[in-house]
Amino acid sequence: MKLTAVIIDDSDINLLLFKHLVMRNEDIEPRCFSASSAGLEWCQTHGADIVVVDYMMPAPDGIEFIRRFREIPGMGEVPVVMVTANNLVETRYNALLAGATDFLTKPVDKHEFTARMKNMAALRRGQKLLADRAALLAVEVAAATRTIAERERETIFCLARAAEYRDPETGGHIMRMAHYSRLIAAGLRLPDEEQRLIFEAAPMHDVGKVGTRDEILLKPGLLTADEFAIMQQHASIGHDILGDSSSPILRTAAIIAGTHHEKYDGSGYPNGLAGEEIPLYGRIVAVADVFDALTSSRPYKKAWQVDRAANYLRENSGSHFDPACVAVFLDAWKEVLDIRERYGDTDDAQQQ
């Protein structure tokens, strides 16, 4: 491990001597400066592993140099040796307060100097090794965390697909409505982390349908009042399935599953919530889910044209849907169409 020793002294003889002594160690490269300001400027750009600075320097003096050096990012722990002919306790105390690590007294003994450099080099190597290990550990932890998160997302997606296999909806639906949901969240200026969270949780909105009987779930025609009451239970079932999880994604999914069928005027289900009583995530997904359902083919209906679906959102803004969610969704119309095209289903080509 190659180290850099910055040596600052206004005596050319001392600089030559210190440089010669440092070069005895092939692992330390000396950088010599006769002006403390020049040495400080070099350190600000290149950093240093060891610093040897004379106390009696033209401004800034040794103590002021150390103080400014410690303010350079990453230089807070670098070993700094101050050389001084001043044996006053107050001077050394001030140097220690400024950040000096050790002292050498003039006239400098070459054997003592060599020993000091050896000790400072060992200290610096230990610091850098520890920092490298900490950085490596951080990388490994981040990689492990990403792996866990990816597996969690895969599990969530598979569970969402499992629910959809019992439903006439297509696989593209969960991708489209997830992207629509993130688009609305972005338009509402939610933090990036919340945008990501709703994107990953939205596909679970109908997971409660795993508890709905096939003759109701797959019925090609309109449901009777009793059948619709049973169908409505999927919102509460989804919330119950996901609600006890410790995962932030699944907890968010539980909120979405339980509230995305609530309506802004309070006429929705399962709890008849109104306005801002409905969690924002549920209000967002309501717009995304209904728009995609309207513009997708089902065994019992053809896909609506996108303009007709957009008009439906406008007409029901403030009654079924949160007006703010509708507004940002329609304001991002180009992105909406891009998502629909990217994750489109071939059987949606016939529209009405």
N, C-alpha and C positions, 0 to 999 in steps of 0.2 A: 504494500500500500504506500504510494508516493505521497509525501506531505510537503506542504509549502510553508516555509518559515519567513515571515516578513520582519526585517531588521531595520530599525530606524535609529539613526545616530548622526549628529551633525559633525562628528569627527571622522575624517576619511580613514585615519589609522584604525580607529575602533571598528568601522565598517569592514575594512579589509580583514582584520583579525577575526571578527565574528563570522564573516563569510567563510574564511578558511577553516574555522573550527566546525561550522555546520556541515561543510562539504565532506568532512570525515565520515559522515553517515550518508551512505548512498541513497537512502530512502527519504532524505530531506533535501528539498531544493530551496536555496536561499534567494530572497528578493530584497535588495538593499536600497534604502532611501535616506538621503541626507536631509530632506525636508519632511517634517511630520505631515504637512498638508498633502504632499504628493503620495506619501504612504497610505494615508487615510482614503484618498481618492481611488487608489489602486485596490484597496480592500473592499471598497463599496462595489466595485465591478467584479472582482475575482474572488473575494473572500480570502481566508487564511486558515492555516491549521495551527500555527504557533506564531506568537508575536513577541519580539524583543524590542523594547522602546526605552530610550534614554529619558530620564526625568527632565534634565536641563536642556530643553529644546526651545528654539524660537516658536512663537505661537503657531499652533497650540502646543502647550508643554505636554510632558508625558502623561500627567493625570487627566488633562482635558482630552488628549488623544484617546486614552482608554475609555473615557466616558462616551465619546462619540462613536468609538469602535463598537462598544456594546450595543449601541442603538441600531447597528446594521443588522437586518434580518438574518438569522442563522449564526450570528457571531456571539451569542450570549454565553456560550459555554467554552469557547476557544481559549486554551491556556495563554495567558499574557504575563510575561516576565518584565518587570521594570528595573532598569539599571540606574543606580543613583550613587552619588558620593555623599548624599545627605543622609545622616543617620538619625535625624530627628524623628521621634515617634509619631508626631502629628502628620508628617509627610507620608509616612508609611500607612498610617491610619486612613488618610484621605485617599491614598492610592487603592487601598483595599475596598473602600466604599465605592470608588469609581469602577472597580471590577478587576483589579490586579490579582493574579493567581500566585505569583512568587516574586522574589527580589534577588538582584545581584548587586553587590557593592563594589564600586571602583576603588582601586584598580582591580579589574576582573581577573580572577584566577582561571586559567584555561581549563584546568581539570574540573573546577567547580562548574564552569560554563558547560563543558561537555556533559557532565552528569545531569545538570539542569535540563539540557536539551533531550537527553535520553529519557528522563522522567516525563517531560512534557509530551514527547512523542508517544510514549506508551499510553499516557492519559488520553491523548487525542485519538489514537488508534482505537482505544476502548470505546470512546464516545461514538466514533463513526461506525464501529462494528455493531454497537447497540442500536444506533439509529437505523442501520441497514436491516437488522433483524426485525425491528419494530415495523419498518416499511414493508418487509416481506410478509410479516404476520398480517398486516393490514390488507395486503393484496390477497392473501390466502383466505382471510375472513370474508372479504368482499366477494371473492369467487364462490365460496361456499354459500354465502347468503343469496347470491344470484341463482345458484343451482336450486336452492330450496324454493325460491320465489318462482322459478320457471316450472318446477314440478308442481307447485301449488296451482299455478295458472293452468297447466295441462290437466290437472285433476278437475279443476272447476269447469274447464271447457268440455271435458268428457262427460261430466255430470250434466251439464246443460244440454249436450247432444243427446244424452240418454233420455232426458225429459222430452226432447223434440221428436225422438223416434216413436213416441207414443202419441204424437200430435201431427195433424196435417201440415204444420209449418215446415219449411225447408231449412237445411243447414245454413244457407246464406242469411237467414233472418237474424240469427244471433250475432253474426258479424256486422251486418248493416246497422242494426239498432244499437249495438255497442259503439260503433263509430259515430252514429248520429248523437248518441248520448254525450260522448266526449266533445263533439262539436258544439253542442248546447252549453256544456260546462265551460268550455273555452270562451264562448260568447258572453257568458255571465261573469267572466273574469275570475273564475275559481282558481286557486293555486294549482300549479302543475301536478302536485302530488294528489290532489283531489280529482283532477281530470283523469289521471292514470287510474285511480282507485275506482271511479265510476265506470271507466272503460272495461276494467277487468271484472267488475262485479255485475254489470248489467246483463251479461248472458245468462245469469242465474234467475232472471226475473220470473220465469214460469216453471221453476223446478218443482213447485208444488203439484203440478199436473201429474206427477208420478202417482199421486193418491186419488186420481179421478178415474172412474170406471170407463172402460173402452167404449161401451155403447153410448155414453154421453160425450166423451172426448172426440170420438171419431164419427159422430152422427153427421151425415151430409146436409141435413136440413136445419131449420130453426129449432132451438130447444124450447121445451115447454117451461112453464114457470117453475115447476118442481125441479126439472133438470138443470135449469139455469142456476137455481139456488145451490144445487150440488156443485156445479161448475165453479161458482164463486168461492167455494171453500178452498180452492187451490192457492189463493193468496195467503190465507192464514196457515195452510199446511206448509207452504214454502218458507214463511217466516219461522215457523216452529222447527223445521228441519235445519235451518241455518243459524238460528238466533243464539244458540249456546256456544258457538265457536269462539276460540281465542284469536282467530285470524281476522285482521282488519278487513280483508277483502270479503270474507264470508259474513262478517257482521254487517258490512255495507250491503251485501247481497240480500241479507235478511230484511233490511229496511226497504230495499227496492221491491223485493218479492211481496212484502206485506202492504205496500202503499201505492204501487204503480197503477192500480185500478180505482184509486180514490179520484174524485172529481172536484174541481176548484169550487163548485157551488155547493158541495156537501152531499151530492146525490150518488156518489160512488160507493164502492165496497172495499173492504169488509166492515169498516168502522164509521163510515159516513163523515170522514174528516173534511174540513173546508179550508180554503185559502192557505195561509201559512201554517195551519195545523198539520198540513201534509208535509212531511220532510222534503227538502229540496230535491234530494236524489230521486224520490218517487215522482215528483212533478216533472223532472227532466225526462225520466224514462217513459212516462206516460205519453209525452209528445212523440218520442222516438219510436215507441212500440206501436202506437196507433197509426202513425204515418206509414210505417213499413207494412203493417197488416193490411192497410187499405190498398197499398200499391203492389201487393203480392197476390198471386193466384192461390185459390183454395179449391177443394173439390166442389164446394157449394157456391163459388163466385169467381168471376174473372177479376184480374187486377185493375184497379182504378188507374186512370191517367194521373200523372204526378200533379198537374195543375188542378185537377179536381180535388185531389187529396189536400193540396195546399189551401184551397178555398175552404175545405172542411175545417182545417185547423183555424183559419181566420174566423169562420162563423161561430166556432165553439170556444174561441179565446175568451176567458173570463167566466165561462160556464163549466165546460169539461176541463179546459187546460189553463195553466198559469200563463197569463198574457206575456210576461217577460220571457218565458221559455219559448213560446210561439214566435215572438218577435225576433229573437236571436237566431232561431232555426231558419226562419224565412230570409233573414238578412244574409245568411250564409248559403243561399240557394245553389250557387255554383258548386260549392263543396258537397252539398247534399246530392246533387246529380252525379258528381264524380264518385262518391261512395256507392251510390246505387248501381252505377255502371261497373265499377270494379268488383263488387260482390253480388252481381245480379244473378238471377235464376233464369234459365232458358224458357221455363214455362210461364214467365211473366210477360212474354212478348205480346200476347193477346190482351188488350186492355179495353176497358169500357169507360 
